[in-house]
Structures are given as structure tokens and as C-alpha cells.
Amino acid sequence: MEFAIFLQGSPRRGGARSPYWEHQSFENELEIVRVADQHNWKYIWVSEHHFLEDYSHTSASEVFMAYSFAQTSQIHMGSGIFNLNPIVNHPIKLAERVAMLDHMSKGRFEFGTGRGAGSHEIGGFGLDPSDTKANWDEVIWEFKKIWGSTAYSHPDGAAFQTPEIGTWGAFNVLPKPYCHSHPPMWVAAGNTPTYEKAARHGLGVLGFNVSAIYDMAPHVEAYKNAIPHAEPAGEYVNDNVMIANGLVCLEDGQEARRVVVEQMQLSYLQSLVFKYHDTFPKPEGLPVYPELVPEPTIEDVEERIEAGFLLCGDPDEVLEQVKRYDEIGCDQVSFGLPIQLDQEVCLETIRLFGTHVIPKLDKDPLHNSTRQRIEYGGPLAMTPDPLYEVPRAEELK
């Protein structure tokens, strides 16, 4: 099992309109990336959101990731997600952006995709939520054509069109991705049919812990049953299930629980999720925003830990809690570290979990997604191009 951190530029509560806190949230998350890179974490996922004032300000995540790649050496970073609706991100521009991130990171970029969620965010671009599924279904198949062709066209598309020829000839979308393949491809999923669909498309899943951990098992099982029969939307299959959750790991397990109650603002964040992502199924009895779900007590935190809605405690406790993800077949667990937490709590969690937990569960120095890319013919399998006398093979070591 591998481990990741999920970032989305959340402002401090009450600081959504503050340029200071907006900037500080990005500075804090850059520090999180650097520390994670030094403590055995393999992935960082960065969201793309628009107009979500008190929830996420990361509207241009490619800028954050490119800057972060220059400050790290091992960790992969992925789009969690890039929105595939052409009015938000035109597919050609997105293919160019992904290829550039792949080059700048030397193969450390992960291409996560999705439809977008929430009438407010989608509506800001003039999109009808009912159109997003058809848009994603059309666009996801185009990337391997764009990257694999020197004469790309899509003249009869419903979501977007590219003519067969232009003023100066055919359209060669540049650059092509790093070396001989493209980055691993993923899609956001929240229910069993979407997990199964991801597998049929040969895509990794970016999942969210929307129920007790063992209730997530049917999602993972559906994916793993379908993945052997995949017809990949990319050039190769990315057999990977990621599930996201929350984490506080401190030397003192009781202090970790107190931090969850006093700092993490779990219920406030949950209220924001259902405020903005109003296409998500809403649990019965949940208050309608601006009324907030009451914040948990210590007893509530214990119940959430027991059910697998949260990982919390000292390193030994958290090690036992995270093993449940392995039991249901999860390949990667990603943890959100809300900006509401003190930065030192975030950094201690990253250091302790990375030092004392990750090495006991992830003994493979190679990223799972990289291994699958190599098997297809990706970066580490590359030989120098005979047309150029450039020592790329040595560089790739």
C-alpha cells in the first residue's frame, strides 16, 4: 500500500476574503510538500476548484505543482482533478499542460481527471450538470490520440471540435509527454458503478471515504473484478485504487484526539462539502448550510476512528487503523490536512507517519504507477534516442 497527501488551498475559517490567509495557505502547503518528499510519502494530489470561497482557492493547480516539482526530488504530484469539460479546460490545452508537467517533473506527474461537481462551480462556466458525463466520456479517449499523433483532428465531436487541417497543415499538438509514454491516468469516483467504469477504462480511481471503511469494500471489489478486462482509455492500464480520508498522528494519541476536536473542524468541512458539491448524495438528517453539523466530541472522534472515517492517534494506533484499507484491497490512501490545523500539527503528522508507519506497509521504493508505466515502455525503460547524442539514460538514473 502507498500513501499520499491531498491539498486544495483551503483558507482558514473566516479568512476566505483575506489576501494574507490566502497566501499563507499556499505557503503552508508548499512546506507540506517539501517535508513529505523527505519522509517516504509517494504522492501529493492537488485539487482544481473554482468560485468556492471558503472551501478551496486552488484554481490553477498546475502552477502550484510545477513550482513544487522544482523543490522536490522523489514525490509524485497529481491533478485531483483536472476538469475535462472543454469550456473549463480545452482538451488540447490540457494535453499540452499534462505533457509539460510530465517533462518538468521527469515523469513524476499523475493525470487525475473528473467531471467537476456542484452546480455553483459548474454553473460559473455556463455548464449544465447533465452535460458533464457526456463531455467526460468523449474527452477521456482523446488524449492518447493527441499524444500519439502528429496530425490530430476531432472534426465531428459533440463536446469540442478540431478540424482535420489548418492554415499551415495538420495539427501536431506539442510537446509530447516525457519519453515513450504518457503519465498514469486516473478518474474521481464515488460509487460502485463509477469504480467499475474506471476499471473498464483502465484508469486508476481517486476515491473518497464516503462511508465506513468496510462498506467501501464493494467499490474496490467491483474495480478489481473489472480491471483484468479493461480496454484502456490511455496507452496502458493503471490498476490503482486510492481512497482519501483524514489523519492526525502525534506522539501522544490523546493529544491527537484533542486536536481533532479543537482544531480540525471536521463538521464544518463536511458542511462545506455538501454546500458546494450539491450533486453528492446527502446523508439523511444533515443540516442545510448555513446551519452547520455540530463539531464532534472526544466520544464522537472515537466512534469515527472505529468506523474508519478518520485515522487518529499515535503511530502504533494509526498503523493498526490503516491496515483496514489493505484488508479491503486499497492500493493507496490519501490524507487531507486541512489548513485549520496548526502547521506544526500537520508537519509532525507527516514526519511521524512517514517515519514510523509508511516503511512498515510500503517497502517498494518504486511507485506503483511508475512500475506500470515502465512495463508499457515509460521513462525508466527508455534508451537514448539514436538521433541525438544526449546522455539521457544516465540522467534518468
Secondary structure, DSSP 8 states (H G I E B T S, - for coil): -EEEEEE-----TT-TT-HHHHHHHHHHHHHHHHHHHTTT--EEEE---SS-TTT---S-HHHHHHHHHTT-SS-EEEES-EE--TTTS-HHHHHHHHHHHHHHHTS-EEEEEE----HHHHHTTT--GGGHHHHHHHHTTTHHHHHH-SSB-BTT-SS--B-S-BTTBSB--S---STTS---EEEEE-SHHHHHHHHHTT-EEEEE--S-GGGGHHHHHHHHHHGGG---SSSS----EEEEEEEEE-SSHHHHHHHIIIII-HHHHHHHHHHH-TTS---TT---TTS------HHHHHHHHHHTS-EEESHHHHHHHHHHHHHTT-SEEEEE--TTS-HHHHHHHHHHIIIIIHHHH---SS-HHHHHHHHHT-GGG----TTS---HHHHH-
